[in-house]
């Protein structure tokens, strides 16, 4: 181990802090004015869309029911075919694949009988309307002492053969992610 003698007579020099660092060019001076919020342009994403409380409440109830069915499908308690009307083909195929993987791990057939020892519960639903015909949501689901999150995107679609009438429209799940 190498030791260096201490020079007790030497006073350390104070080096002034540069206002701007060299390569990174970070401005180290404190900001004195509050930041300005950018002005939104009409029609740009991020604007607040006024949605009446009734529509928001109905959307959250729909998402809660759908999410409960989804976790029961994935857990093997419900057949995936019950959600085929409310999902796109890719979401339906993903749900079917997940249910089969869980069933294979638990040595049971998906959707034939109740197999989960603890029934999953939807604890909370949060929704956002990026536009009038799109609903995005996050769902907190509890499995006993464990929690999971589900993110879903729904788009309002008219049933096949409907001629543009608002009656008979339904929310269709176009994206679904588990975390």
N, C-alpha and C positions, 0 to 999 in steps of 0.2 A: 504494500500500500504506500502510495506516495503522498507525502504531506507537504504543504506549502507554508512557509513562514508568514505570519500575519504582519502586515505593515500597519502598526497602530498610529503612526504619525501621519499617515495619508488620509485625507478626508475624501469620501466618495463624491464624485462630481454629479451634479444634477443635470440630466439631459432633458431639454425641453421636448415636449410631445409635438410631433409634426401635425399640422392641421389636416393634411391629406397624406395617406400612406402611399408608398411608391407603386408597386405593381397592382395592388387591389384597388387603389384609388377610392378608399372608403372615406367619406366625409365624417370626421369625428367631432365636429362642432354640434352642440345641442340645438335641436329644433325649437324655435321660439314661437312659431305660429302653429295652430292646430292644422291637421291635414284637411285638405278639401275633398269632399265627396265628389266623385265623377257624376256629371249630369247624364241621366239615362236618355237615350234617343228613343223615340216612339217605335214600338215594334221589336225592340231588342230583348234577348233573354235576360232574366233577372229582374224584370219589372214586376211589381206586385199586381196580381190579377184579382180583382174583386170577385169573390165567390160568396154567395149567400150562405148563411149558417145551416140552413136546411140541406142544401146540396152537399156541403162539407160533412155534415153528420151522417147523411145517407151513404156517402162515399166511404167514410170510416167504418160504418157498420158492415158495408159490403166487403171491404178489405179484411175486416176481422173474421167474418164468416168464411171467406175464401182461404185465409191463412190457416184457420182451424182445420179446414178440409185438407189443405196441402200437407200439414204436419201429420195428419192421420193417414194420408196416402203414403207418404214416405216411411212412416213407422209400420205400415203393413195392416193397419186397422180398417182401411177403406180402399176399394178398388180405384185405380187411377181413371178408369173409364167414366167415373162420376164427374170428372172435371174436364172432359174432352170438349164440351160445349163452351167452356169459359176460358180456354187457353188456345194459343197458337200451336201449330204442329211441333215446333221446336221446344216449347215449354212442356208440352204434353210428353214428348219423347224423353226429355230430361227427367221429368217426374217418374215416368215408368222405369227408367234406368236406375234412378236412386232407390225406388221401392224394391227393385229386384236385387240390388246390391245389399240393402239392409236385410232383406229376406234370406239371401244366401248366407250372410253372416250369422243370422239367428236361426237358421235351419227351419224355415217355415215358408209357406206360400203367401205372396203379397195379396192383401185384400180379401182373404177368405174368412178370417175370424179375428177377433180382438187378440193381439199378441203383445202389445206394450204393457209392461207391468205398471207404469205410471202414465196416466193420460196427459198429454201436453195441453197447456193452457195459454191462450193468447192474453198477455197482460196489458199491452198497450199498442196503440196504432197511431201513427203520425202520418198525415197526408199533405201533399203539396200539389197544386194545380198549375203546371207550367203553361198550359193553355186550357181552354174550356173542355176540350175533348181528350185530355190526357191527365191522368192521375198517377202520381208517384207516391209510394208509401214505404215506411219502415215499420216493422212489426217486432215486438219483443215477445218471445215465446219461452215459457218455463217448462222444463221437463224435470219434475221433482225438485232437486236442489241445483240443477244446471240450467243455464239460459242459452238461447240462441237468438240470432237476429235474422230476419228475412227482409229483403228489399224487393219490391215489385213495381212494375210499371203496367198500367192499364190504359187501354185506349177505347174510347166509346165507338162502337161499331153497330151498324144496322144489320139485322139478320139478312141472310141471303134471300134475294128476291124482293126486298123492300124497296120501294121507289122513293127514297130520300125522306120518308116521314120520320119524325122524331119519336113516334110511338114504336115500341118494340125494340128500341136500342138497348144495348147491354154493354157492360164493361168486359173487355177481353184482355186477359193477361198476356202481355207481349214479351216480358222479361221477368225472370225470377232468379234471385241469388240468395244463397244461404251463407251465414257467417257464424 
